[in-house]
């Protein structure tokens, strides 16, 4: 009897810890700090949030698009704009009026509209913009609003005195895609380079599918302590999103 009880107890403990990541994200997903018809802001870690807006496309319909916000000591850094100037203005107002934070930077992670569609609004509020030099070149060719400050390979900024990294690891979804890493929260914003679990390959018009898996493998190797991963579209998770993305493109 005692052995059976102990066996059930060990099984319960094992399942509890095995399922812990999904429990954590289920809890985090309910921590919505702002919501309207066009914009949702959800807290995922102590200093880190995902903002979700909507892009209307001919091929995929109404597409939810993610970006990341890092807030620390009344300073903010934003990765990817919301999809429109209107939803971007909502985000800026929330950061300035509700979070009482100065926006130090906006950083589009590649040149597509779901990353920089609201960049004009940030510029109207005099928020400094940064991007991979190739992102600037490609955005210019598309006649999009262009980020002001360029970098090559890596950009290091601070938010509330803590470093935050933006880095190019290689081609994948696009030639210019970068990712953002905030070590204080062990969180990665992968943008469209990283897929949510069970996602399809999505839009590949500007992709390098043969390089995609190797690029994500480099990210995984560089950040072994990751706890939270935000994809460009869909639900955040943990390092399992990196593994899924690697498998999805491994046969290309």
Protein Blocks (a to p, Z undefined) as FASTA:
>chain_A
ZZmmmmmmmmmmmmmmmmmmmmmmmmmmmmcfbdcfkbccddfbfkbccdddddddfklo
paddddddddeehiacdehiafbfklmmmmmmmmmmmnopacfbdcdfbfbfklmmmmmm
mmmnopacdddfklmmmmmmnopacdfbdcehiacddeehiacddddfbdckbmklccdd
dfklopacebjmbccehiaebjaklccfklmmmmmmmmmmmmmmbfbdcdfbdcdddfkl
mmmmmmmmmmZZ
